[in-house]
Amino acid sequence: MKSLLKALLLIALGIVIGSAWFRLGPSFQPAFQSQQAAPGGANALPRVPPGFDGRIGKTYSDSQPHYPAAIKAPADAPNVLLILTDDVGFAASSTFGGPVPTPNLDALAAGGLRYNRFHTTAMCSPTRAAMLTGRNHHMVGNGIITDMATGYPGYDGMIPKSAATIGRILRGNGYNTAFFGKHHNVPGHQASAAGPFDLWPTGLGFEYFYGFLGGDADQFRPNLYRGIQQAVPSAGEGYILDRDLADDMIRWLRNQDAAAPGKPWLAWYSPGTAHAPHQAPAEWIERFRGQFSSGWDRLREDIFARQKSAGLVPADAILTPRPELVTAWDSLSPERQRINERFMEVFAATLAFQDAQIGRVLDEIRRMGEFDNTLIFFVQGDNGASAEGAHHGTLNELGHLVNEIEEPEAYLLQMLDEMGGPRSYQTYPVGWAWALDTPFQWTKTVGSHLGGTRNGLVVSWPAGVASGGEIRSQFHHVIDILPTVLEVAGINAPDVVDGINQQRIDGVSMAYSFENPTSQDRRDTQYFELFGNRAIYHNGWLANTTPRVPPWTWDDPSGSPDDSYDWELYDLRNDFSQGRNLAAELQDKLTEMQALFWAEAERNNVLPLDDRRSPLRVVDRYLANWGKRDEYVFHGAGVSLPFAEAPPLFARDFTITVDIETEAESSGVLLGFGSWFGGWSFYLDEGVPVAHHAFNQRAEDQFEVRARESVPAGRNSLGFHFDYDGKGFGNGGDMTILVNGEPVVTDRIDRTVTIVAGLGETFDIGMDRGVPVTENPAGKLPFEGVILRMEVRPGSLGLLPF
């Protein structure tokens, strides 16, 4: 029987080939042989496949097959591991003189190089876009975080196709590519199941993605994606995101090696810590109890002494003084000191635990025999340490920044043992951020000062860098990583990618510095700008503006962003810390540097300058999107929408109508939006309709409206109508629950959130992904009945205060 089937198959193939031969004649050649090179010739991606090099006869017996070879990376091209941590100041880790032990980064540095004059952009999305593309952040539309994008080329949050990423270039040159962790370069309106997916990691050249979109994620209950699909991590006891990301990368490494041993790989590993929320296993937090009782003033001095001793800062460097915005530690009450100690203990545990998980990945690479020929760039922080916790820190990042929650000292003392756990979404006070940016001024989001833009870098490549344990002081920027990788791998930057002409690469290779500690800088000029704070570096000099508002405020500075700022001038050749302002003495030099800034700003899409920090910066964009629909209709459970695409349930009236079919006394979530740090939940509790609003996680800020009776079995229509008090953000209102069109209860919700928390939380129908809104078990369950239809009608936009 098998012989007969084979014969029939051969006959069929022969008929097809033979008929083609007789129709086309002996001059026939396959169409793919005549493909022409794309514009750019050999320097284009994808590479043009080779033509057919076999021979086609009348039958297979007088034909010669040809199998095109797969694209291969250059011989001996190294694996590439790019590690980018989050909100870690220059002086946080022990590797750069800091108080947090990071033994795995220490070991990497001992065998590699530490760079002490390496720079980022002062904030998340801009740094990531620049590092991915090798272009200045405004040149790839990321002059600000994607959440605050505006309608100008330098600020639209859209990495253009003319700026192919390192993932796309290496994938097109024979590498496998994978991306793990945080990706904060997808605009909110593109983060849904409808895409488009061009700006997701899989659309930027990475074959595999496991991680989260947006600014941060809860370590215990994150919202994750695998590829472009939602992924549901184990929510069991002991789960934590940093460990999960390391586990997943290790699995990927093993599978990649099993399928294609010898094929080089690129892995982008960005865990998202130590951005808020600072969270870690309890036993790791306990390790640091009592270690920060001396306070941030003393800590900064101790760090500076260690930095000098290790040669990380020059012997003549100065320690910049504590600014007035930072309270002296000794002036704090004992109670406030204890609270602040705990904030720092949790941060230290978060960073130390992260280092341990990264260490597991590095150990696996060693165990597999791949370590020596793996080029590793470990960028410790995508910006300086974060001052967003303001003077006192917070247990609720967005609640503090946007929703104006209150956290009395007594409450924080009550929460000491909960800090760093699932009931906190915390970030520390500005004093710790200032200490962890030693010896510099300012912090994250301040693009004018080194406290915002200077981060530690460790480079390791045993097969190519023999100078282990040394320090490099050449001035470099995150845009320089891509060209360095291309030079080391022997790959030319493409002129054309996927038919799109490529814009200039702004980075310069750092490879020259690997073996020459005294070689002259190859980067002579670099601009910086974020929120209107700006600077220009040129041949050792730095001119910069003086910030006019604190980094944690949502207030807009007064005056024009172009001419109302004071300027400072520093000779960084002799002033490592940016501590001696020479503007008054060298006005001509300052004028020269200012002119250079404006030239670079025009050349790099920095204009128009915008120093607004309030929602007014982006309100027109968000309102234009929300104003497109008077009603939102959903046809069942399983829907998840990002905040930017969800119905706006804030600062307005709204009505939710849900048609369900259910058994008697069923439970579960009808709609969950946000978390217990801030959000809405509408659910059934043994058949009883409930509307729950969490203004934050404090017990006194939970508001619940509950019907008195269960809905009957069968088909029912439930309604939830919120009558908002009026103009302005954060006000309360009256919630009415209706069953089959009849009001059954009306009660008061005193305060409401402006933005649901945390940043990755979604609008979920029939479930509540991520951190739940309510502690009630019924408000955590997937709905046990059937949701037939849901309609959400937001109130008039005229209720907003602008």
C-alpha positions in Angstrom: 0.0 0.0 0.0 2.8 2.4 0.9 4.6 1.7 -2.4 1.4 2.4 -4.3 0.9 5.8 -2.5 4.5 6.7 -3.2 4.1 5.9 -6.8 0.9 7.9 -7.1 2.6 10.9 -5.5 5.6 10.7 -7.9 3.2 10.4 -10.8 1.3 13.5 -9.6 4.4 15.5 -9.2 5.6 14.4 -12.6 2.4 15.5 -14.2 2.6 19.0 -12.6 6.2 19.5 -13.5 5.8 18.0 -17.0 2.8 20.1 -17.8 4.7 23.2 -16.7 7.6 22.3 -18.9 5.5 21.8 -22.0 3.6 25.0 -21.4 6.6 27.2 -20.8 9.2 25.4 -22.8 12.9 24.7 -22.1 13.6 28.5 -21.5 11.4 28.4 -18.3 13.2 29.6 -15.1 11.6 29.9 -11.7 10.3 33.4 -10.9 12.3 33.7 -7.7 15.5 33.6 -9.7 14.8 37.0 -11.2 14.3 38.9 -7.9 16.2 42.2 -7.8 18.1 43.6 -4.9 16.2 46.1 -2.8 17.4 49.7 -2.8 20.7 49.9 -1.0 22.0 46.7 -2.5 24.0 44.5 -0.2 23.6 46.9 2.7 19.8 46.3 3.0 17.7 44.1 5.2 16.2 41.7 4.6 19.0 40.3 2.5 18.0 39.3 -1.0 17.8 35.5 -1.2 20.1 33.8 -3.6 18.7 32.8 -6.9 18.0 29.2 -7.8 21.3 27.5 -8.5 20.1 24.1 -9.5 18.8 22.7 -12.7 15.2 21.9 -13.7 14.7 19.2 -16.2 11.7 17.4 -17.5 11.5 15.2 -14.4 13.3 15.0 -11.1 15.7 12.4 -12.4 17.3 14.9 -14.8 17.0 17.9 -12.5 19.3 19.2 -9.8 17.8 20.6 -6.6 19.2 23.6 -4.8 18.6 24.5 -1.1 19.3 28.1 -0.2 21.5 28.4 2.9 20.1 30.1 5.9 21.5 33.6 6.7 24.4 33.2 9.1 26.0 35.7 11.4 29.7 36.5 10.8 32.2 33.9 12.0 32.8 34.1 15.7 30.2 36.8 16.2 29.5 36.9 20.0 26.2 36.4 21.7 24.9 39.7 23.0 23.2 40.3 26.4 21.9 43.8 27.1 20.8 44.3 30.7 19.0 47.5 31.6 17.7 48.0 35.1 15.3 50.7 36.2 15.6 53.8 38.4 18.9 52.7 39.8 21.1 55.7 40.7 24.8 55.8 39.9 25.7 55.1 43.5 23.1 52.5 44.5 25.0 49.2 43.8 28.2 48.1 45.5 29.8 48.0 42.1 29.8 51.8 42.0 30.4 52.4 45.7 26.8 52.0 46.9 25.3 50.4 50.0 23.4 47.6 48.2 25.4 44.4 47.7 25.3 43.3 44.1 27.8 40.5 44.0 26.9 39.3 40.6 27.4 42.7 39.0 30.6 43.0 41.1 31.9 39.7 39.6 31.0 40.9 36.1 32.9 44.1 36.7 35.9 42.2 38.2 36.3 40.4 34.9 35.2 43.3 32.7 35.2 47.1 32.6 33.3 49.8 34.6 32.5 53.0 32.9 32.0 56.0 35.2 31.1 58.6 32.6 28.3 56.8 30.9 24.9 58.6 30.3 21.2 58.0 29.8 18.5 60.5 29.0 17.1 60.9 32.6 13.9 58.9 32.0 12.6 55.6 31.0 11.0 55.5 27.5 13.6 58.0 26.0 16.5 55.9 27.3 15.1 52.7 26.0 14.3 54.1 22.6 17.8 55.5 22.3 19.4 52.3 23.4 17.3 50.2 21.1 18.0 52.3 18.0 21.4 54.0 18.5 19.7 57.3 17.8 19.0 60.3 20.0 15.7 60.0 21.8 14.0 62.9 20.1 15.1 61.5 16.7 13.0 58.4 17.4 10.0 60.3 18.8 10.7 59.6 22.4 11.5 63.0 23.9 9.3 62.1 26.8 7.7 58.9 28.1 5.1 57.4 25.8 2.3 58.2 28.4 2.9 61.9 27.8 3.5 61.9 24.1 2.4 64.9 22.1 1.8 65.6 18.4 5.3 66.6 17.4 8.0 64.5 15.6 10.3 64.5 18.6 7.6 63.6 21.1 5.0 61.4 19.5 6.2 58.2 21.2 6.6 56.4 17.9 9.9 54.8 17.1 10.0 55.3 13.3 10.7 52.5 10.8 13.6 54.6 9.6 15.4 53.7 12.8 15.7 49.9 12.9 16.5 48.5 16.3 19.4 46.4 17.4 16.9 43.5 17.4 15.9 43.9 13.8 19.5 44.4 12.6 20.9 41.4 14.4 17.9 39.2 13.5 18.5 40.1 9.8 22.1 39.1 10.2 21.7 35.6 11.5 21.0 36.1 15.2 18.1 34.7 17.3 16.6 37.6 19.3 14.6 37.7 22.5 13.3 40.4 24.8 12.5 39.9 28.5 10.9 42.3 31.0 9.8 45.9 30.7 9.0 47.6 27.4 7.8 51.2 27.9 7.8 52.1 24.2 4.3 51.2 23.1 1.8 54.1 23.2 -1.2 53.3 25.3 -3.6 53.2 22.4 -1.5 50.5 20.7 -1.3 48.2 23.7 -4.6 46.4 23.1 -5.5 43.2 21.2 -6.2 45.3 18.2 -2.6 46.6 18.0 -1.0 47.7 15.8 2.0 45.7 17.1 4.8 47.4 15.2 6.2 48.9 18.4 5.9 45.8 20.5 9.1 43.9 20.9 8.0 41.4 18.3 7.5 44.2 15.9 10.9 45.7 16.6 12.9 42.7 15.6 12.7 40.4 18.6 11.5 36.9 17.8 10.4 36.2 21.4 8.9 38.5 24.1 8.0 37.8 27.6 7.3 40.7 29.9 5.1 43.8 30.4 4.2 47.0 28.7 4.3 50.3 30.4 6.2 52.0 33.2 6.1 49.4 36.0 4.5 46.2 37.1 3.5 44.6 40.4 6.1 42.0 41.4 3.5 39.7 42.9 0.6 40.0 40.4 1.9 41.4 37.1 0.0 41.8 33.9 2.3 40.0 31.4 2.5 39.2 27.7 4.1 36.4 25.7 4.5 37.7 22.2 1.4 39.7 21.7 -0.8 37.5 23.8 -1.7 37.9 27.4 0.2 35.6 29.7 -1.0 34.4 33.0 1.9 33.8 35.4 1.5 31.5 38.4 -0.1 33.6 41.2 0.8 31.0 43.8 2.6 31.5 47.0 6.1 32.7 46.5 5.7 34.0 42.9 7.7 37.1 42.1 8.2 38.7 38.7 12.0 39.1 38.8 12.5 35.3 39.4 9.9 34.5 36.7 11.8 36.6 34.1 15.1 34.9 35.0 13.4 31.5 34.8 11.9 32.3 31.4 15.2 33.5 29.9 17.0 30.4 31.1 14.3 28.3 29.4 14.7 30.3 26.2 18.5 29.9 26.3 18.3 26.2 26.7 15.7 25.8 23.9 17.7 28.1 21.6 20.9 26.1 22.1 19.1 22.8 21.7 17.6 23.9 18.3 20.5 25.9 16.9 23.8 25.2 18.7 26.4 27.6 17.7 23.9 30.2 16.4 24.5 33.5 18.2 21.7 35.2 20.1 20.8 38.7 21.3 18.8 38.9 24.5 17.4 42.2 25.9 16.9 41.8 29.7 15.1 44.6 31.5 13.5 43.5 34.7 11.7 46.7 35.6 13.2 46.8 39.1 14.1 49.0 41.0 11.3 51.3 39.6 8.3 51.5 41.9 6.9 49.4 43.3 9.8 48.5 45.5 8.8 44.9 46.4 10.8 41.9 47.4 10.5 38.6 49.3 10.1 39.2 53.0 13.2 37.3 53.9 15.3 39.5 51.6 13.9 42.7 53.2 14.7 41.3 56.6 18.4 41.1 55.7 18.6 44.8 55.6 16.8 45.7 58.8 18.7 48.4 60.7 21.4 49.0 58.0 20.3 52.5 57.2 19.7 54.0 60.6 22.4 56.6 60.1 20.3 58.3 57.4 20.9 59.7 54.0 23.4 62.5 54.8 25.8 60.0 56.4 25.1 57.4 53.6 26.1 59.9 50.9 29.4 60.7 52.7 30.2 57.0 53.1 29.4 56.3 49.4 31.6 59.1 48.3 34.5 57.8 50.4 34.1 54.3 48.9 33.9 55.8 45.4 37.2 57.7 45.9 38.9 54.7 47.4 37.9 52.5 44.4 39.0 55.1 41.9 35.4 55.5 40.6 35.6 59.3 41.1 38.8 61.3 40.9 40.7 62.2 44.0 39.9 65.9 43.5 36.2 65.4 43.0 33.9 67.3 45.3 30.7 66.1 47.0 27.9 68.4 46.0 26.0 69.7 49.1 22.5 68.7 50.1 20.0 71.0 48.5 17.2 72.8 50.4 14.6 70.5 48.9 16.1 67.6 50.9 15.4 67.6 54.6 18.4 67.0 56.9 18.2 63.5 58.4 18.9 64.7 61.9 16.0 67.1 61.8 13.5 64.3 61.4 11.5 62.8 64.2 12.4 59.3 65.4 9.1 58.1 64.0 9.8 59.6 60.6 13.3 58.2 60.6 12.1 54.7 61.3 9.6 55.0 58.4 12.3 56.2 56.1 14.7 53.5 57.2 12.1 50.9 56.2 11.7 52.5 52.8 15.4 52.1 52.1 15.5 48.6 53.5 12.9 47.6 51.0 14.6 49.3 48.1 17.9 47.6 49.0 16.2 44.2 49.1 14.6 44.9 45.7 17.9 45.7 44.1 19.8 42.9 45.8 17.1 40.3 44.9 17.3 41.5 41.3 21.0 41.0 41.2 20.6 37.5 42.5 18.2 36.7 39.6 20.4 38.2 37.0 23.2 36.1 38.6 21.2 33.0 37.9 21.0 34.0 34.2 24.8 34.6 34.1 25.5 31.4 35.8 23.4 29.5 33.2 25.4 31.1 30.4 28.6 30.1 32.1 27.3 26.5 32.6 26.4 26.2 29.0 29.9 27.3 28.0 28.7 30.5 26.3 30.0 33.1 28.7 33.4 33.8 27.2 32.0 34.8 23.8 29.0 36.7 25.2 29.3 40.5 25.0 27.4 41.9 28.0 26.4 45.5 28.5 24.9 46.0 32.0 23.5 49.5 32.3 22.7 50.0 35.9 19.6 52.2 35.6 17.8 53.9 32.8 18.1 57.2 34.6 19.1 58.5 38.0 17.5 57.4 41.2 13.8 58.4 41.5 12.7 61.4 43.6 9.0 60.8 42.8 8.4 59.8 46.4 8.9 63.5 47.4 9.7 64.3 51.0 8.1 61.4 52.8 7.9 58.5 50.3 4.7 56.7 49.5 3.1 53.3 49.7 1.1 54.1 46.5 3.0 55.5 43.6 0.2 56.7 41.4 -2.0 57.5 44.3 0.6 59.9 45.5 1.6 61.4 42.1 -1.9 61.7 40.6 -4.7 60.8 42.9 -3.6 63.0 45.9 -4.0 60.4 48.5 -3.2 61.0 52.1 -0.8 58.8 54.1 -0.6 59.9 57.7 2.5 59.1 59.7 0.4 56.8 62.0 -0.7 54.8 58.9 2.9 54.4 57.7 4.0 53.3 61.1 1.2 50.7 61.1 2.4 49.5 57.7 6.1 49.0 58.5 5.9 45.2 58.3 3.7 45.3 55.2 6.2 47.5 53.3 7.6 45.7 50.2 4.8 43.2 50.2 1.6 42.8 48.1 -0.2 45.7 50.0 2.4 48.3 49.1 3.3 50.0 45.8 6.0 52.1 47.3 8.9 54.3 46.4 11.2 56.0 48.9 11.7 59.7 49.9 13.8 62.0 47.9 16.6 61.9 50.5 17.5 58.4 49.5 17.4 59.2 45.8 19.8 62.1 46.4 22.2 59.8 48.4 22.0 57.1 45.7 23.0 59.6 43.0 26.3 60.5 44.9 28.2 62.6 44.1 25.9 64.5 41.7 23.1 67.0 42.0 19.5 66.2 41.2 17.8 62.9 40.2 15.6 61.1 37.6 13.7 63.3 35.1 16.2 66.1 35.4 18.0 66.0 32.1 20.1 69.0 32.9 22.2 67.4 35.7 24.3 64.3 36.1 22.1 63.0 38.9 19.5 62.4 36.2 21.7 61.3 33.4 24.8 59.5 34.6 24.5 55.8 35.2 27.0 53.0 35.8 27.9 50.7 33.0 29.7 47.4 33.1 31.0 45.7 30.0 32.0 42.0 29.9 33.4 40.0 27.0 36.2 37.6 28.1 36.9 36.6 24.5 37.5 40.1 23.4 38.3 42.2 26.5 41.4 41.2 28.4 41.6 44.2 30.7 39.4 42.8 33.5 38.7 44.9 36.6 39.6 48.2 35.1 37.7 51.5 35.0 37.0 53.5 31.8 36.4 57.3 31.9 35.6 58.1 28.3 32.4 60.1 27.9 29.7 57.9 26.4 25.9 57.7 26.0 23.4 54.9 25.7 23.1 55.5 22.0 26.7 54.2 21.7 25.8 50.6 22.5 24.3 49.7 19.2 27.2 50.8 17.0 29.6 49.0 19.5 27.7 45.8 19.1 27.7 46.1 15.3 31.5 46.7 15.2 32.3 43.8 17.5 30.0 41.4 15.6 31.3 42.5 12.2 28.0 43.8 10.9 27.5 46.9 8.9 24.6 49.2 9.8 22.0 48.8 7.0 21.1 51.7 4.7 17.6 50.2 4.0 15.5 48.0 6.2 12.2 46.5 5.0 12.2 49.0 2.1 12.7 52.0 4.3 15.7 54.3 4.0 17.4 54.5 7.4 18.2 57.7 9.2 21.6 58.5 10.6 22.8 56.6 13.7 23.9 59.1 16.3 25.9 56.7 18.4 29.6 56.0 18.1 31.3 52.7 18.9 32.9 52.3 22.3 35.1 49.4 21.2 38.2 51.5 21.0 38.0 52.0 24.7 38.0 48.2 25.6 41.8 47.9 25.6 42.9 51.5 25.9 42.0 53.3 29.2 43.6 56.6 28.2 42.4 56.8 24.6 40.7 60.1 23.7 36.9 60.3 23.8 35.3 59.7 20.4 32.1 61.4 21.6 32.8 65.1 21.6 29.2 66.5 21.7 26.0 65.3 23.3 22.8 67.2 24.1 20.3 66.4 26.8 16.7 67.5 27.3 13.7 66.4 29.3 10.7 68.4 30.5 12.5 71.5 29.4 15.6 70.9 31.6 18.4 70.8 29.1 22.2 70.5 28.8 24.9 70.4 26.1 28.2 68.6 26.5 31.1 69.5 24.2 34.8 68.6 24.6 34.6 68.4 28.3 32.4 71.4 29.0 28.8 71.1 30.1 26.3 74.0 30.0 22.9 73.3 31.5 19.7 75.0 32.8 18.7 75.2 36.4 15.5 73.2 37.2 12.6 75.4 38.2 10.3 72.8 39.8 11.0 69.7 41.9 11.1 66.3 40.0 8.0 65.0 41.8 5.6 67.8 41.1 2.8 67.9 38.5 2.9 71.7 38.5 3.9 73.5 35.3 6.7 76.0 35.6 5.7 79.6 34.9 7.2 81.5 32.0 8.4 80.4 28.6 10.5 77.3 28.4 13.0 78.9 26.0 14.3 82.0 27.8 13.1 81.9 31.4 15.6 79.4 32.7 18.9 80.3 34.4 22.0 78.5 32.9 25.0 77.0 34.6 28.5 76.1 33.2 30.9 73.3 34.3 34.3 72.2 33.2 33.8 68.4 33.6 37.4 67.8 32.8 38.3 69.2 36.2 34.9 68.9 37.9 33.7 65.3 37.8 30.7 66.0 40.1 29.3 69.0 38.2 29.8 71.0 41.4 31.6 74.2 40.4 29.4 76.6 38.4 31.5 78.8 36.2 28.7 80.7 34.4 29.3 84.0 36.1 33.1 83.9 35.3 32.9 82.6 31.7 29.9 84.2 30.1 31.4 84.0 26.6 31.9 80.3 26.9 28.4 79.9 28.2 27.0 81.9 25.3 29.0 79.7 22.9 27.6 76.5 24.5 24.0 77.8 24.5 24.3 78.5 20.8 25.5 74.9 20.3 22.5 73.6 22.3 20.0 75.3 20.0 21.8 74.0 16.9 21.7 70.5 18.3 18.1 70.9 19.4 17.0 71.9 15.8 19.1 69.1 14.3 17.5 66.5 16.6 13.8 67.3 16.7 14.0 68.7 20.2 11.8 71.6 19.2 9.3 72.8 20.3 10.5 72.8 23.9 7.7 71.8 26.3 8.3 71.9 30.1 4.8 71.2 31.1 4.5 68.4 33.7 0.7 68.5 34.4 -2.0 66.5 32.5 -2.6 69.7 30.5 0.4 68.5 28.4 -1.5 65.5 27.0 -5.2 66.2 27.8 -6.1 67.1 24.2 -4.7 63.7 22.9 -6.5 61.6 25.6 -9.8 63.6 25.3 -9.7 63.3 21.5 -9.5 59.5 21.9 -12.1 59.2 24.6 -14.4 61.7 22.8 -14.7 59.4 19.8 -17.3 57.2 21.5 -20.5 58.0 23.4 -20.9 54.4 24.3 -18.7 51.3 24.6 -20.3 48.0 23.8 -18.8 44.6 24.7 -20.1 41.2 23.7 -19.0 39.0 26.6 -16.2 38.1 29.0 -12.5 37.9 28.4 -12.0 41.5 27.3 -9.0 43.5 28.5 -8.3 47.0 27.5 -5.4 49.3 28.5 -6.2 52.6 30.3 -5.9 54.7 27.1 -8.5 52.5 25.3 -10.9 51.9 28.2 -14.0 53.8 28.9 -13.1 56.9 31.1 -14.6 56.2 34.5 -13.3 59.3 36.2 -14.3 62.9 36.9 -17.7 62.3 35.3 -21.0 60.5 35.5 -21.1 57.1 34.0 -23.6 54.2 33.5 -22.7 50.5 33.1 -25.4 48.1 32.0 -24.6 44.3 32.1 -26.8 41.6 30.7 -26.1 38.3 32.3 -27.3 34.8 32.5 -26.6 33.0 35.8 -27.5 30.4 38.3 -28.8 31.5 41.7 -26.3 32.9 44.1 -23.4 33.0 41.5 -20.3 35.1 42.3 -17.5 36.7 40.3 -16.3 39.8 38.6 -18.4 41.6 36.0 -15.9 44.4 35.5 -12.6 45.1 37.1 -10.6 48.3 36.3 -7.5 49.0 38.3 -6.4 47.5 41.6 -6.8 47.9 45.3 -4.3 50.7 45.0 -6.9 52.6 43.0 -9.8 51.3 40.9 -13.4 50.1 40.3 -14.9 46.6 40.7 -18.4 45.6 39.9 -19.2 42.0 40.9 -21.8 39.5 42.3 -21.3 38.1 45.8 -23.5 35.0 46.0 -25.9 36.8 43.6 -25.8 40.2 45.3 -24.6 43.0 43.0 -21.8 45.1 44.5 -20.0 48.2 43.3 -16.6 48.7 45.0 -14.3 51.7 44.6 -10.7 51.6 46.0 -9.4 55.2 46.3 -6.2 53.5 47.6 -5.3 50.5 49.7 -6.2 52.0 53.1 -9.2 50.5 54.8 -10.9 53.9 55.3 -10.5 54.6 51.6 -12.6 51.6 50.4 -16.1 52.5 49.3 -18.7 49.8 48.7 -22.3 50.0 47.6 -24.2 46.7 47.9 -27.7 45.6 47.0 -29.8 44.0 49.7 -30.9 40.9 47.7 -29.6 38.4 45.2 -30.6 38.6 41.6 -32.9 35.8 40.5 -31.5 32.9 38.4 -31.7 33.2 34.7 -31.3 36.3 32.5 -31.0 39.7 34.2 -30.0 43.2 33.4 -27.8 44.9 36.0 -27.1 48.6 36.0 -24.5 50.7 37.9 -25.1 54.5 37.6 -22.6 56.9 39.1 -23.7 60.5 39.6 -20.4 62.5 39.9 -20.4 65.6 42.2 -19.1 68.0 39.7 -16.1 69.6 38.1 -12.6 68.7 39.2 -10.7 65.6 39.8 -11.0 63.2 42.7 -14.5 64.1 43.9 -17.1 61.7 45.0 -20.7 61.0 44.0 -23.7 58.7 44.4 -23.7 55.2 43.1 -27.1 53.6 42.2 -27.4 49.8 41.5 -30.3 48.8 39.3 -31.7 45.3 38.7 -33.8 44.8 35.6 -34.3 48.6 35.3 -35.4 49.1 38.9 -33.1 51.0 41.4 -32.4 48.8 44.4 -29.9 50.8 46.3 -28.2 54.2 46.2 -25.2 55.1 48.4 -22.3 57.4 48.7 -18.7 57.0 47.3 -16.8 59.9 48.9 -13.7 60.1 46.7 -12.7 58.7 43.3 -9.4 58.1 41.5 -8.2 60.1 38.5 -6.0 57.3 37.2 -6.4 53.6 38.1 -3.3 52.2 39.7 -0.8 50.6 38.9 0.4 51.5 35.5 -0.2 48.1 33.9 -3.7 47.5 35.2 -6.4 47.0 32.6 -10.2 47.2 32.1 -11.3 43.6 32.4 -14.7 42.0 31.7 -15.6 38.9 33.6 -12.4 38.8 35.6 -9.9 41.1 37.3 -6.3 40.6 35.9 -3.3 41.7 37.9 -3.9 43.1 41.4 -7.6 42.8 42.4 -9.6 45.9 43.3 -11.1 44.3 46.4 -10.1 41.9 49.1 -13.5 40.2 48.9 -13.0 36.7 47.4 -16.1 37.1 45.2 -14.5 40.2 43.7 -11.4 38.2 42.6 -13.2 35.3 41.0 -13.9 35.0 37.3 -17.6 35.4 36.8 -19.4 32.1 37.3 -22.3 33.0 34.9 -22.4 34.3 31.4 -22.0 37.9 30.4 -24.1 38.4 27.3 -23.5 42.1 26.8 -22.0 45.1 28.5 -22.6 48.7 27.7 -20.7 51.6 29.3 -21.8 55.2 28.8 -19.4 57.8 30.1 -20.8 61.2 31.0 -20.2 64.4 29.2 -16.6 65.6 28.8 -17.9 68.9 29.9 -17.6 67.7 33.5 -13.8 67.9 33.2 -12.2 71.0 34.8 -10.8 72.4 31.5 
